[in-house]
Amino acid sequence: MMIIKNMDDAKKIEIFGNNIVTLEKTSYDKEHDEYMTESQLKVISFDCVKEEYAKALSVTQPSSSGAFFVNREGKMFLIEFKNGKIIEVVKGREKVKKEFTKQMRLKIGESLLLLTDILSDMSFNISYTRKYVNYILVYNEDKNPSLTKIKKSLLSGKAKEEYIRFGFESFKILYFKNVFTLTESEFEEKFVQKWEKPSGGS
């Protein structure tokens, strides 16, 4: 049984090896013609993986997260970039957009189905993802400024406790080892800078 310990191992899986791109490329927002990171770190474009997967089966493309990455410690990450506005004002109160919640549930669910099929030789299932796969949502801080204020107030005195936003807490219980909802700068500091180092941890 194959075990994925790093990106070199992941590249040996044909559909992954065929779709290696930079993290920058997976962060591209076509609608606004913007990138959410400039990192040249090599990752697997999960959007391209789903396209190849669907083409091979002659079926409609499923939804998917933007990128898949395995660090040098063997930790796996599904990464999604969201450059638009996540919050809407309803009766004077801010709420997460229903379309966003629906879209993200679909992307996460279908990404996991793809992973479990592609990695079926590893006995890769949801029980496995709860132990070994992490999920990162990177959002635009400028377009969602109030969220940062909420986060800071909730983290006051709880610096070591990761605050999960947008109602994503349940995904940690259901599907993933950890879930992170981060601004672009937080993502760079917490993960990208460490991944780009020779040791490649975190």
C-alpha positions in Angstrom: 0.0 0.0 0.0 1.4 3.4 -1.0 1.9 6.0 1.7 2.1 9.7 0.8 4.9 11.3 3.0 5.5 14.4 0.9 4.9 16.1 -2.4 7.4 13.8 -4.2 5.3 10.8 -3.2 2.1 12.6 -4.3 3.5 13.3 -7.7 4.0 9.6 -8.3 0.2 9.3 -8.6 -0.4 10.1 -12.2 -3.4 12.4 -12.0 -1.6 14.4 -9.3 1.7 14.5 -11.1 0.0 15.7 -14.3 -1.4 18.8 -12.5 1.5 20.4 -10.6 1.3 24.2 -10.6 2.3 27.1 -8.3 0.3 28.0 -5.3 -0.1 31.5 -6.9 -1.8 30.0 -9.9 -4.4 28.1 -7.8 -5.2 31.4 -6.0 -6.2 33.3 -9.2 -9.6 34.9 -9.2 -10.7 35.2 -12.8 -13.6 37.5 -12.1 -11.5 40.2 -10.5 -8.2 39.3 -12.3 -6.4 39.0 -8.9 -4.1 36.5 -7.2 -4.4 35.9 -3.5 -0.8 34.8 -3.0 2.5 35.2 -5.0 4.0 32.0 -3.7 5.8 29.9 -6.2 5.4 26.8 -4.0 4.6 23.7 -6.1 1.2 22.3 -5.3 -1.4 20.1 -7.0 -4.2 22.0 -8.8 -7.3 20.2 -7.6 -9.3 22.1 -10.1 -7.2 20.6 -12.9 -7.4 17.2 -11.2 -11.2 17.3 -11.2 -11.2 18.3 -14.9 -8.9 15.3 -15.8 -11.0 13.0 -13.6 -14.3 14.0 -15.2 -12.9 13.9 -18.7 -11.7 10.3 -18.2 -15.1 9.2 -17.0 -17.0 11.4 -19.6 -19.1 13.0 -16.8 -19.9 16.6 -15.8 -17.1 18.2 -13.7 -17.7 18.0 -9.9 -16.9 21.0 -7.6 -13.6 21.1 -5.9 -11.2 23.0 -3.7 -8.4 24.9 -5.4 -5.3 23.1 -4.3 -3.9 20.0 -2.5 -0.6 20.0 -0.8 1.5 17.6 1.3 4.3 19.1 3.5 7.5 17.3 4.4 6.0 16.0 7.6 3.3 14.1 5.6 0.5 16.5 6.6 -2.1 16.9 3.9 -4.0 20.1 3.1 -6.9 21.0 0.9 -6.8 24.8 0.2 -9.6 27.0 -1.1 -9.2 30.7 -1.9 -12.2 33.0 -1.6 -11.6 36.5 -3.0 -15.2 37.7 -2.9 -17.4 39.1 -0.1 -18.6 36.4 2.3 -20.8 38.5 4.5 -24.2 40.1 3.7 -26.3 42.5 5.8 -29.7 41.2 6.7 -32.0 43.4 8.8 -29.0 45.4 10.1 -27.0 42.3 11.0 -24.1 40.6 9.3 -24.6 37.0 8.2 -22.6 34.6 6.1 -24.1 34.5 2.6 -26.3 31.4 2.0 -24.8 30.9 -1.5 -21.3 30.8 0.0 -22.2 28.2 2.6 -24.0 26.1 0.0 -21.1 26.4 -2.4 -18.4 25.5 0.2 -20.3 22.5 1.5 -20.5 21.2 -2.1 -16.9 21.9 -2.8 -15.7 20.2 0.3 -17.9 17.1 -0.1 -17.0 16.5 -3.7 -13.3 17.2 -3.1 -13.3 14.5 -0.5 -15.1 12.1 -2.8 -12.4 12.7 -5.4 -9.6 12.2 -2.9 -11.1 9.0 -1.5 -11.5 7.5 -5.0 -8.0 8.6 -6.3 -6.3 7.4 -3.1 -8.5 4.3 -2.6 -5.4 2.0 -2.8 -4.3 3.7 0.5 -7.6 2.7 2.2 -8.3 6.5 2.0 -11.7 7.2 3.5 -13.4 9.8 5.7 -12.1 8.2 8.8 -8.6 8.7 7.3 -9.2 12.3 6.4 -10.3 13.1 10.0 -6.8 12.0 11.1 -4.6 13.2 8.4 -6.2 15.9 6.1 -6.4 19.6 7.1 -8.6 22.2 5.4 -7.6 25.9 4.8 -10.0 28.6 3.6 -8.1 31.8 2.6 -10.4 34.8 2.4 -10.0 38.5 1.4 -9.6 40.6 4.5 -10.2 43.9 2.7 -13.6 42.7 1.4 -14.6 41.3 4.8 -13.1 43.7 7.4 -15.6 43.2 10.1 -14.7 39.6 10.4 -11.2 40.5 11.6 -12.7 42.6 14.4 -14.9 39.8 15.5 -12.0 37.4 15.4 -9.8 39.7 17.5 -12.5 40.1 20.2 -13.2 36.4 20.4 -9.5 35.5 20.6 -8.8 38.0 23.4 -7.1 36.0 26.1 -7.3 32.8 24.0 -4.3 33.3 21.7 -3.6 29.6 21.5 -7.1 28.7 20.5 -7.8 28.6 16.7 -11.0 30.4 15.9 -12.9 28.8 13.0 -15.2 31.2 11.1 -18.1 31.0 8.8 -19.7 28.0 10.6 -16.9 25.7 9.4 -16.5 24.2 12.9 -18.6 21.2 11.9 -16.3 20.3 9.1 -13.5 19.7 11.6 -15.7 17.2 13.5 -17.1 15.6 10.3 -14.2 15.5 7.8 -10.8 17.0 8.8 -8.1 16.9 11.4 -8.0 20.7 11.5 -9.9 23.5 9.8 -8.4 27.0 9.3 -10.1 30.1 8.1 -7.4 32.7 7.4 -6.9 36.1 5.8 -4.2 36.2 3.1 -1.6 37.6 5.5 -2.4 35.0 8.1 -2.1 32.2 5.6 1.3 33.5 4.5 2.6 33.7 8.0 1.1 30.6 9.4 1.7 28.2 6.5 3.3 29.5 3.3 6.5 30.9 4.8 7.1 27.7 6.7 6.3 25.5 3.7 8.8 27.4 1.5 11.6 26.8 4.0 13.9 23.8 3.4 12.5 22.0 6.4 8.9 22.6 5.0 7.1 21.9 8.3 3.8 23.1 9.9 
